Amino acid sequence: MSATNPDPTTTEERTPFVRVVTAGLVGTTIEWYDFFLYGSAAALVFNRIFFPESDPLVGTMLAFTTYAVGFVARPLGGLVFGHFGDRIGRKRLLVVSLLLMGGATFAIGLLPTYAAIGVAAPLLLTLLRVVQGFALGGEWGGAVLLVAEHGKPEHRGFWASWPQAGAPGGNLLATAVLAVLAVTMPDETFLDWGWRIPFLLSGVLVLVGLWVRLAVSESPVFQEARARAEASGVREQAPIIGVLRDHWREALIAMGVRMAENVSYYVVTAFILVYATQQAQMSNGPVLNAVLIASAVHLLTIPLWGALSDRWGRRPVTAIGAVGVALWSFAFFPLIDTGGFWSMTLAATVGLVLHGAMYGPQAAFFSELFSTRTRYSGASVGYQLASIVAGGLAPLIATALLAAFGTSLPISVYVAAMGVITLVAVTVSRETRGSDLD
């Protein structure tokens, strides 16, 4: 059977399983749309309408600071959602996370600007970003576990990678909406009210996501584990206690594995908007279109990397991505510096394809590191703690390095250093391919 077209179920079971995968993909796409939309707006709009008294680069750094706050809230969300997800189930928590994220994003679209209410505007923006981060912190673990725990181990890498594809799917959707607006309206109009449209659109997308997710059954692996726990009559400890006592090493490995993946992704998709427009003096439209093309390729290649991890193992495929992004970071910025659209598209596309080698196997890899009754907590906390020091700070650190040195070389060194950390984490981890989640 082909690695890119595995069949995890029998004919009778296929439709429910496909529904589970669809719910994971659609839900994560919508949540990542909300989250990435903020990052793009921080680079293009928020620095001007919420921090207008600063010079352009400082305003961008302030906007990215509020962007990073969302990442700080993610571990808290992972902890809270993980606790209840390990206690009462994955499905219910996924519905809550979707409602929280969609509500916060819709509210951002209604926010008054700095010109209207002064300093209260960025404060409210930051508060809503915290809600976004909290919701996303609980989203990832539940979405990937619901798919991983429904499928069979021999093709888990492939099927569990589909919720992962929701990240580029959400970025693709957010970038596409912004690109259409950039083409169809003048900059002044977009800055005045046009930027609100993609945030308000989130309300419609959330209704679609809820319709899909409410039709999905709970994870059978979780249900069996809960039944065994109830039958034993033993009072269970809080899942996070089990993670800290029995799986602390796995949580640290998960954090290390994420460093290069998380940093490289936000450099390629968020910081590129700053670098290309302010350093390479390109307009917003071509930059957004380049990221749009790269995200489309990224979405298609993530499941392929997941399938390869079913054949080669989680560790080798992840290592390929870590080494790849470390080396490519030194070609990424020179290609953008040429000022050519296709050079910039090549830079972003190759960067995201290499990122996919780390991101595709990650859902199965992290799911297989933890036991069922601590899996939501362990995978979420390991995943989200790394997001603070990796993805959350990446655009801010990259912008600060550019302001301090005036050149992209320190940023490339920064990305490469994260690649080394990930490679070390992969080296000390165990191979998990084929593990029995039950």
TORVOMI-383718 format. One record per residue (C-alpha): chain; x, y, z; residue number from 1; residue in one letter. Coordinates in steps of 0.2 Angstrom, whole numbers, plus 2048, in hexadecimal, padded with zeros to 3 digits. Layout:
REM residues N
+---+-----+-----+-----+-----+---+
: c :   u :   v :   w :   k : r :
+---+-----+-----+-----+-----+---+
: A :   X :   Y :   Z : NUM : A :
...
+---+-----+-----+-----+-----+---+
This chain:
REM residues 438
+---+-----+-----+-----+-----+---+
: c :   u :   v :   w :   k : r :
+---+-----+-----+-----+-----+---+
: A : 800 : 800 : 800 :   1 : M :
: A : 807 : 811 : 7FC :   2 : S :
: A : 80D : 81C : 80A :   3 : A :
: A : 804 : 82B : 803 :   4 : T :
: A : 7F3 : 822 : 802 :   5 : N :
: A : 7F2 : 817 : 811 :   6 : P :
: A : 7E1 : 80F : 816 :   7 : D :
: A : 7DF : 810 : 829 :   8 : P :
: A : 7CE : 807 : 82A :   9 : T :
: A : 7C2 : 7FB : 822 :  10 : T :
: A : 7B5 : 801 : 816 :  11 : T :
: A : 7A8 : 801 : 824 :  12 : E :
: A : 7B3 : 80C : 82F :  13 : E :
: A : 7BA : 817 : 822 :  14 : R :
: A : 7AC : 825 : 822 :  15 : T :
: A : 7AD : 828 : 835 :  16 : P :
: A : 7BF : 829 : 835 :  17 : F :
: A : 7C0 : 835 : 826 :  18 : V :
: A : 7B3 : 83F : 830 :  19 : R :
: A : 7C0 : 840 : 83E :  20 : V :
: A : 7CE : 845 : 833 :  21 : V :
: A : 7C3 : 852 : 82B :  22 : T :
: A : 7BE : 859 : 83C :  23 : A :
: A : 7D0 : 85A : 841 :  24 : G :
: A : 7D5 : 863 : 831 :  25 : L :
: A : 7C7 : 86F : 830 :  26 : V :
: A : 7C7 : 874 : 842 :  27 : G :
: A : 7DA : 877 : 843 :  28 : T :
: A : 7D9 : 880 : 832 :  29 : T :
: A : 7CC : 88C : 839 :  30 : I :
: A : 7D6 : 88F : 84A :  31 : E :
: A : 7E6 : 891 : 841 :  32 : W :
: A : 7DE : 89D : 835 :  33 : Y :
: A : 7D9 : 8A8 : 844 :  34 : D :
: A : 7EA : 8A7 : 84C :  35 : F :
: A : 7F4 : 8AA : 83C :  36 : F :
: A : 7E9 : 8B8 : 837 :  37 : L :
: A : 7EF : 8C2 : 846 :  38 : Y :
: A : 801 : 8BF : 842 :  39 : G :
: A : 7FF : 8C5 : 830 :  40 : S :
: A : 7F5 : 8D4 : 836 :  41 : A :
: A : 802 : 8D8 : 843 :  42 : A :
: A : 80F : 8D9 : 835 :  43 : A :
: A : 804 : 8E3 : 82A :  44 : L :
: A : 7F7 : 8ED : 833 :  45 : V :
: A : 7F8 : 8ED : 846 :  46 : F :
: A : 809 : 8F6 : 847 :  47 : N :
: A : 800 : 905 : 83F :  48 : R :
: A : 7EF : 905 : 847 :  49 : I :
: A : 7F2 : 8FF : 859 :  50 : F :
: A : 804 : 906 : 85B :  51 : F :
: A : 804 : 915 : 850 :  52 : P :
: A : 810 : 920 : 85A :  53 : E :
: A : 81F : 914 : 857 :  54 : S :
: A : 82A : 914 : 848 :  55 : D :
: A : 826 : 906 : 83C :  56 : P :
: A : 833 : 8F9 : 842 :  57 : L :
: A : 830 : 8FC : 855 :  58 : V :
: A : 81D : 8FC : 851 :  59 : G :
: A : 81F : 8EB : 849 :  60 : T :
: A : 829 : 8E5 : 858 :  61 : M :
: A : 81B : 8EA : 864 :  62 : L :
: A : 80E : 8E2 : 859 :  63 : A :
: A : 818 : 8D2 : 859 :  64 : F :
: A : 819 : 8D3 : 86C :  65 : T :
: A : 806 : 8D2 : 86D :  66 : T :
: A : 808 : 8C4 : 860 :  67 : Y :
: A : 814 : 8BB : 86C :  68 : A :
: A : 808 : 8BD : 87B :  69 : V :
: A : 7FC : 8B0 : 872 :  70 : G :
: A : 80A : 8A3 : 873 :  71 : F :
: A : 80D : 8A7 : 885 :  72 : V :
: A : 7FB : 8A2 : 888 :  73 : A :
: A : 7FC : 892 : 87E :  74 : R :
: A : 804 : 887 : 88C :  75 : P :
: A : 7F6 : 88C : 898 :  76 : L :
: A : 7E9 : 887 : 88B :  77 : G :
: A : 7F2 : 877 : 888 :  78 : G :
: A : 7F3 : 874 : 89B :  79 : L :
: A : 7E0 : 877 : 89E :  80 : V :
: A : 7DA : 86F : 88E :  81 : F :
: A : 7E6 : 861 : 891 :  82 : G :
: A : 7E0 : 85E : 8A3 :  83 : H :
: A : 7CD : 85D : 89E :  84 : F :
: A : 7D1 : 854 : 88D :  85 : G :
: A : 7D9 : 846 : 896 :  86 : D :
: A : 7CB : 845 : 8A3 :  87 : R :
: A : 7BB : 848 : 899 :  88 : I :
: A : 7C0 : 846 : 887 :  89 : G :
: A : 7C8 : 84E : 877 :  90 : R :
: A : 7B8 : 852 : 86E :  91 : K :
: A : 7B0 : 85E : 87A :  92 : R :
: A : 7C0 : 868 : 87D :  93 : L :
: A : 7C2 : 86A : 86A :  94 : L :
: A : 7B1 : 873 : 869 :  95 : V :
: A : 7B5 : 87F : 877 :  96 : V :
: A : 7C6 : 883 : 86F :  97 : S :
: A : 7BE : 887 : 85F :  98 : L :
: A : 7B1 : 893 : 867 :  99 : L :
: A : 7BE : 89C : 871 : 100 : L :
: A : 7C9 : 89F : 862 : 101 : M :
: A : 7BB : 8A4 : 856 : 102 : G :
: A : 7B4 : 8B0 : 863 : 103 : G :
: A : 7C4 : 8B9 : 867 : 104 : A :
: A : 7C8 : 8BB : 854 : 105 : T :
: A : 7B7 : 8C2 : 850 : 106 : F :
: A : 7B9 : 8CE : 85F : 107 : A :
: A : 7CA : 8D4 : 858 : 108 : I :
: A : 7C1 : 8D9 : 848 : 109 : G :
: A : 7B5 : 8E4 : 852 : 110 : L :
: A : 7C3 : 8ED : 85C : 111 : L :
: A : 7C5 : 900 : 85C : 112 : P :
: A : 7D6 : 906 : 857 : 113 : T :
: A : 7E3 : 910 : 861 : 114 : Y :
: A : 7DC : 920 : 858 : 115 : A :
: A : 7CB : 91C : 860 : 116 : A :
: A : 7CE : 917 : 872 : 117 : I :
: A : 7E1 : 919 : 874 : 118 : G :
: A : 7EB : 90D : 87E : 119 : V :
: A : 7DC : 902 : 882 : 120 : A :
: A : 7DC : 8FC : 870 : 121 : A :
: A : 7ED : 8F2 : 871 : 122 : P :
: A : 7E8 : 8EC : 883 : 123 : L :
: A : 7D8 : 8E5 : 87C : 124 : L :
: A : 7E1 : 8DE : 86D : 125 : L :
: A : 7EE : 8D5 : 879 : 126 : T :
: A : 7E0 : 8CE : 884 : 127 : L :
: A : 7D7 : 8C6 : 874 : 128 : L :
: A : 7E8 : 8BF : 86F : 129 : R :
: A : 7EA : 8B7 : 87F : 130 : V :
: A : 7D9 : 8AF : 87D : 131 : V :
: A : 7DE : 8A9 : 86B : 132 : Q :
: A : 7EE : 8A1 : 873 : 133 : G :
: A : 7E5 : 899 : 881 : 134 : F :
: A : 7D9 : 891 : 874 : 135 : A :
: A : 7E6 : 88B : 868 : 136 : L :
: A : 7F0 : 884 : 877 : 137 : G :
: A : 7E2 : 878 : 879 : 138 : G :
: A : 7DE : 875 : 867 : 139 : E :
: A : 7ED : 86C : 860 : 140 : W :
: A : 7EE : 85E : 86D : 141 : G :
: A : 7DC : 859 : 86B : 142 : G :
: A : 7DB : 85A : 858 : 143 : A :
: A : 7EA : 84F : 855 : 144 : V :
: A : 7E6 : 843 : 863 : 145 : L :
: A : 7D4 : 841 : 85D : 146 : L :
: A : 7DB : 83B : 84C : 147 : V :
: A : 7EA : 832 : 852 : 148 : A :
: A : 7E0 : 828 : 85F : 149 : E :
: A : 7D3 : 823 : 852 : 150 : H :
: A : 7DF : 81D : 845 : 151 : G :
: A : 7EB : 80E : 843 : 152 : K :
: A : 7FD : 80E : 848 : 153 : P :
: A : 804 : 809 : 837 : 154 : E :
: A : 7FD : 819 : 82F : 155 : H :
: A : 7FC : 825 : 83E : 156 : R :
: A : 809 : 831 : 837 : 157 : G :
: A : 800 : 834 : 827 : 158 : F :
: A : 7EE : 836 : 82F : 159 : W :
: A : 7F3 : 840 : 83E : 160 : A :
: A : 7FD : 84C : 833 : 161 : S :
: A : 7EC : 852 : 82B : 162 : W :
: A : 7E8 : 85D : 83B : 163 : P :
: A : 7FA : 863 : 839 : 164 : Q :
: A : 7F5 : 869 : 828 : 165 : A :
: A : 7E9 : 874 : 830 : 166 : G :
: A : 7F7 : 880 : 834 : 167 : A :
: A : 7FC : 884 : 822 : 168 : P :
: A : 7EA : 883 : 81D : 169 : G :
: A : 7E5 : 890 : 82A : 170 : G :
: A : 7F4 : 89B : 824 : 171 : N :
: A : 7EF : 898 : 812 : 172 : L :
: A : 7DD : 89E : 816 : 173 : L :
: A : 7E3 : 8AD : 820 : 174 : A :
: A : 7F0 : 8B2 : 813 : 175 : T :
: A : 7E4 : 8B0 : 805 : 176 : A :
: A : 7D7 : 8BB : 80D : 177 : V :
: A : 7E4 : 8C8 : 810 : 178 : L :
: A : 7EB : 8C7 : 7FE : 179 : A :
: A : 7DA : 8C9 : 7F7 : 180 : V :
: A : 7D6 : 8D8 : 801 : 181 : L :
: A : 7E7 : 8DF : 7FD : 182 : A :
: A : 7E3 : 8DE : 7EA : 183 : V :
: A : 7D1 : 8E4 : 7EB : 184 : T :
: A : 7D3 : 8F3 : 7F6 : 185 : M :
: A : 7DF : 902 : 7F8 : 186 : P :
: A : 7EB : 901 : 807 : 187 : D :
: A : 7E2 : 910 : 810 : 188 : E :
: A : 7D1 : 906 : 80F : 189 : T :
: A : 7D9 : 8F6 : 815 : 190 : F :
: A : 7E1 : 8FF : 823 : 191 : L :
: A : 7D1 : 909 : 828 : 192 : D :
: A : 7C5 : 8FA : 828 : 193 : W :
: A : 7C9 : 8EC : 81C : 194 : G :
: A : 7D5 : 8E3 : 828 : 195 : W :
: A : 7C5 : 8DF : 833 : 196 : R :
: A : 7BD : 8D4 : 825 : 197 : I :
: A : 7C8 : 8C5 : 827 : 198 : P :
: A : 7C6 : 8C5 : 83A : 199 : F :
: A : 7B3 : 8C7 : 839 : 200 : L :
: A : 7B3 : 8B8 : 82D : 201 : L :
: A : 7B9 : 8AD : 83B : 202 : S :
: A : 7A7 : 8AD : 842 : 203 : G :
: A : 7A1 : 8A4 : 832 : 204 : V :
: A : 7AF : 898 : 832 : 205 : L :
: A : 7AC : 893 : 844 : 206 : V :
: A : 79B : 88E : 840 : 207 : L :
: A : 7A1 : 882 : 833 : 208 : V :
: A : 7AE : 87B : 83F : 209 : G :
: A : 7A1 : 877 : 84C : 210 : L :
: A : 796 : 86F : 840 : 211 : W :
: A : 7A4 : 863 : 83B : 212 : V :
: A : 7AB : 860 : 84C : 213 : R :
: A : 79A : 85C : 855 : 214 : L :
: A : 798 : 84D : 84A : 215 : A :
: A : 7A8 : 844 : 84F : 216 : V :
: A : 7A8 : 837 : 85C : 217 : S :
: A : 7B4 : 836 : 86B : 218 : E :
: A : 7C5 : 82E : 86A : 219 : S :
: A : 7C3 : 81B : 86C : 220 : P :
: A : 7D4 : 819 : 874 : 221 : V :
: A : 7CF : 827 : 881 : 222 : F :
: A : 7BE : 81E : 885 : 223 : Q :
: A : 7C6 : 80E : 888 : 224 : E :
: A : 7D4 : 815 : 893 : 225 : A :
: A : 7C6 : 81F : 89D : 226 : R :
: A : 7BC : 80F : 89F : 227 : A :
: A : 7CB : 805 : 8A6 : 228 : R :
: A : 7CF : 814 : 8B2 : 229 : A :
: A : 7BD : 814 : 8B8 : 230 : E :
: A : 7BC : 801 : 8BA : 231 : A :
: A : 7CC : 801 : 8C4 : 232 : S :
: A : 7C4 : 80C : 8D2 : 233 : G :
: A : 7D5 : 815 : 8D4 : 234 : V :
: A : 7D4 : 828 : 8D6 : 235 : R :
: A : 7DF : 82F : 8C8 : 236 : E :
: A : 7EB : 83D : 8CA : 237 : Q :
: A : 7EB : 84D : 8C0 : 238 : A :
: A : 7F1 : 849 : 8AE : 239 : P :
: A : 7FF : 856 : 8AF : 240 : I :
: A : 806 : 84E : 8BF : 241 : I :
: A : 808 : 83E : 8B5 : 242 : G :
: A : 811 : 848 : 8A7 : 243 : V :
: A : 81D : 850 : 8B3 : 244 : L :
: A : 820 : 840 : 8BD : 245 : R :
: A : 821 : 833 : 8AF : 246 : D :
: A : 823 : 83C : 89E : 247 : H :
: A : 82D : 84C : 8A2 : 248 : W :
: A : 83B : 846 : 896 : 249 : R :
: A : 82E : 844 : 888 : 250 : E :
: A : 828 : 855 : 88B : 251 : A :
: A : 839 : 85C : 88A : 252 : L :
: A : 83C : 853 : 87A : 253 : I :
: A : 82C : 859 : 872 : 254 : A :
: A : 832 : 86B : 877 : 255 : M :
: A : 843 : 868 : 86F : 256 : G :
: A : 83B : 860 : 85F : 257 : V :
: A : 830 : 870 : 85D : 258 : R :
: A : 83E : 87D : 85D : 259 : M :
: A : 844 : 87D : 84B : 260 : A :
: A : 832 : 879 : 845 : 261 : E :
: A : 82A : 887 : 84E : 262 : N :
: A : 837 : 895 : 84B : 263 : V :
: A : 839 : 891 : 839 : 264 : S :
: A : 827 : 891 : 836 : 265 : Y :
: A : 824 : 8A2 : 83D : 266 : Y :
: A : 833 : 8AA : 835 : 267 : V :
: A : 82D : 8A3 : 824 : 268 : V :
: A : 81B : 8A8 : 826 : 269 : T :
: A : 81A : 8B7 : 831 : 270 : A :
: A : 82B : 8C0 : 832 : 271 : F :
: A : 82D : 8BE : 81F : 272 : I :
: A : 81F : 8CC : 81E : 273 : L :
: A : 82A : 8D8 : 828 : 274 : V :
: A : 83A : 8D4 : 81F : 275 : Y :
: A : 834 : 8D4 : 80E : 276 : A :
: A : 82A : 8E4 : 810 : 277 : T :
: A : 836 : 8EE : 81B : 278 : Q :
: A : 847 : 8E7 : 816 : 279 : Q :
: A : 844 : 8E2 : 804 : 280 : A :
: A : 838 : 8F0 : 801 : 281 : Q :
: A : 82B : 8E5 : 7F9 : 282 : M :
: A : 818 : 8E9 : 7F9 : 283 : S :
: A : 80C : 8DE : 803 : 284 : N :
: A : 803 : 8D6 : 7F5 : 285 : G :
: A : 812 : 8CC : 7EE : 286 : P :
: A : 818 : 8C7 : 7FF : 287 : V :
: A : 806 : 8C0 : 804 : 288 : L :
: A : 805 : 8B7 : 7F3 : 289 : N :
: A : 816 : 8AF : 7F6 : 290 : A :
: A : 811 : 8A8 : 807 : 291 : V :
: A : 800 : 8A3 : 7FF : 292 : L :
: A : 809 : 898 : 7F2 : 293 : I :
: A : 815 : 891 : 7FF : 294 : A :
: A : 807 : 88D : 80B : 295 : S :
: A : 7FE : 883 : 7FE : 296 : A :
: A : 80D : 878 : 7FA : 297 : V :
: A : 810 : 877 : 80D : 298 : H :
: A : 7FE : 870 : 810 : 299 : L :
: A : 800 : 863 : 803 : 300 : L :
: A : 811 : 85D : 809 : 301 : T :
: A : 80E : 85B : 81B : 302 : I :
: A : 804 : 84B : 819 : 303 : P :
: A : 812 : 844 : 80E : 304 : L :
: A : 81F : 847 : 81B : 305 : W :
: A : 813 : 83E : 828 : 306 : G :
: A : 811 : 82F : 81C : 307 : A :
: A : 824 : 82E : 81A : 308 : L :
: A : 826 : 82E : 82D : 309 : S :
: A : 81B : 81E : 82D : 310 : D :
: A : 828 : 816 : 822 : 311 : R :
: A : 838 : 81E : 828 : 312 : W :
: A : 834 : 822 : 83A : 313 : G :
: A : 830 : 833 : 843 : 314 : R :
: A : 842 : 837 : 847 : 315 : R :
: A : 84A : 836 : 836 : 316 : P :
: A : 83D : 840 : 82E : 317 : V :
: A : 83D : 84E : 83B : 318 : T :
: A : 850 : 84E : 83A : 319 : A :
: A : 84F : 852 : 828 : 320 : I :
: A : 845 : 861 : 82B : 321 : G :
: A : 850 : 867 : 839 : 322 : A :
: A : 860 : 867 : 82F : 323 : V :
: A : 856 : 86D : 81F : 324 : G :
: A : 84F : 87D : 827 : 325 : V :
: A : 860 : 880 : 830 : 326 : A :
: A : 869 : 880 : 81F : 327 : L :
: A : 85B : 889 : 815 : 328 : W :
: A : 85B : 898 : 821 : 329 : S :
: A : 86B : 89E : 819 : 330 : F :
: A : 863 : 89E : 808 : 331 : A :
: A : 852 : 8A4 : 80D : 332 : F :
: A : 855 : 8B7 : 810 : 333 : F :
: A : 861 : 8B9 : 801 : 334 : P :
: A : 854 : 8B3 : 7F6 : 335 : L :
: A : 848 : 8C0 : 7FD : 336 : I :
: A : 855 : 8CD : 7FB : 337 : D :
: A : 855 : 8CB : 7E8 : 338 : T :
: A : 843 : 8D3 : 7E8 : 339 : G :
: A : 83C : 8C7 : 7DC : 340 : G :
: A : 82B : 8BF : 7DF : 341 : F :
: A : 830 : 8AD : 7DA : 342 : W :
: A : 841 : 8AE : 7E4 : 343 : S :
: A : 837 : 8B2 : 7F3 : 344 : M :
: A : 82A : 8A5 : 7EF : 345 : T :
: A : 838 : 898 : 7EE : 346 : L :
: A : 83F : 89D : 7FE : 347 : A :
: A : 82E : 89C : 807 : 348 : A :
: A : 829 : 88B : 7FF : 349 : T :
: A : 839 : 882 : 802 : 350 : V :
: A : 83A : 888 : 814 : 351 : G :
: A : 828 : 882 : 817 : 352 : L :
: A : 82B : 871 : 80E : 353 : V :
: A : 83A : 86E : 81A : 354 : L :
: A : 82F : 874 : 828 : 355 : H :
: A : 822 : 867 : 824 : 356 : G :
: A : 82F : 859 : 826 : 357 : A :
: A : 82F : 85D : 839 : 358 : M :
: A : 81C : 862 : 83A : 359 : Y :
: A : 815 : 853 : 830 : 360 : G :
: A : 81B : 845 : 83C : 361 : P :
: A : 819 : 850 : 84C : 362 : Q :
: A : 807 : 84C : 850 : 363 : A :
: A : 80A : 839 : 850 : 364 : A :
: A : 81B : 83B : 858 : 365 : F :
: A : 815 : 845 : 867 : 366 : F :
: A : 805 : 83A : 869 : 367 : S :
: A : 810 : 82B : 86A : 368 : E :
: A : 81B : 832 : 877 : 369 : L :
: A : 80E : 832 : 885 : 370 : F :
: A : 801 : 826 : 88D : 371 : S :
: A : 7EE : 828 : 889 : 372 : T :
: A : 7E9 : 830 : 89A : 373 : R :
: A : 7F7 : 83D : 899 : 374 : T :
: A : 7F8 : 83F : 886 : 375 : R :
: A : 7EE : 84F : 884 : 376 : Y :
: A : 7F7 : 857 : 892 : 377 : S :
: A : 809 : 851 : 88E : 378 : G :
: A : 808 : 854 : 87B : 379 : A :
: A : 7FF : 865 : 87E : 380 : S :
: A : 80B : 86C : 88B : 381 : V :
: A : 81B : 866 : 882 : 382 : G :
: A : 814 : 86D : 872 : 383 : Y :
: A : 80E : 87E : 879 : 384 : Q :
: A : 81D : 882 : 885 : 385 : L :
: A : 828 : 881 : 876 : 386 : A :
: A : 81D : 88D : 86D : 387 : S :
: A : 821 : 89B : 879 : 388 : I :
: A : 834 : 89B : 877 : 389 : V :
: A : 833 : 895 : 865 : 390 : A :
: A : 825 : 89C : 85A : 391 : G :
: A : 81F : 8A9 : 865 : 392 : G :
: A : 82F : 8B2 : 866 : 393 : L :
: A : 836 : 8AE : 855 : 394 : A :
: A : 82E : 8BD : 84B : 395 : P :
: A : 833 : 8C9 : 85A : 396 : L :
: A : 845 : 8C2 : 85B : 397 : I :
: A : 847 : 8C2 : 848 : 398 : A :
: A : 841 : 8D5 : 847 : 399 : T :
: A : 84C : 8D9 : 856 : 400 : A :
: A : 85B : 8D1 : 84D : 401 : L :
: A : 857 : 8DA : 83D : 402 : L :
: A : 856 : 8EB : 846 : 403 : A :
: A : 866 : 8E8 : 850 : 404 : A :
: A : 871 : 8E2 : 842 : 405 : F :
: A : 869 : 8E8 : 832 : 406 : G :
: A : 86C : 8D7 : 829 : 407 : T :
: A : 863 : 8C6 : 828 : 408 : S :
: A : 873 : 8BB : 82D : 409 : L :
: A : 86F : 8BB : 840 : 410 : P :
: A : 85E : 8B6 : 83C : 411 : I :
: A : 864 : 8A7 : 832 : 412 : S :
: A : 870 : 8A2 : 840 : 413 : V :
: A : 861 : 8A3 : 84C : 414 : Y :
: A : 857 : 897 : 842 : 415 : V :
: A : 866 : 88B : 83F : 416 : A :
: A : 869 : 88B : 852 : 417 : A :
: A : 857 : 885 : 855 : 418 : M :
: A : 85A : 877 : 848 : 419 : G :
: A : 869 : 871 : 852 : 420 : V :
: A : 85D : 870 : 862 : 421 : I :
: A : 850 : 866 : 859 : 422 : T :
: A : 85D : 85A : 852 : 423 : L :
: A : 864 : 857 : 863 : 424 : V :
: A : 852 : 854 : 86A : 425 : A :
: A : 84F : 848 : 85C : 426 : V :
: A : 85F : 83F : 85F : 427 : T :
: A : 85B : 83B : 871 : 428 : V :
: A : 849 : 837 : 86E : 429 : S :
: A : 843 : 825 : 86B : 430 : R :
: A : 83B : 820 : 85B : 431 : E :
: A : 828 : 81F : 85E : 432 : T :
: A : 822 : 819 : 84D : 433 : R :
: A : 815 : 80A : 84E : 434 : G :
: A : 812 : 80D : 861 : 435 : S :
: A : 801 : 807 : 868 : 436 : D :
: A : 7F8 : 816 : 86F : 437 : L :
: A : 7ED : 80A : 87A : 438 : D :
+---+-----+-----+-----+-----+---+
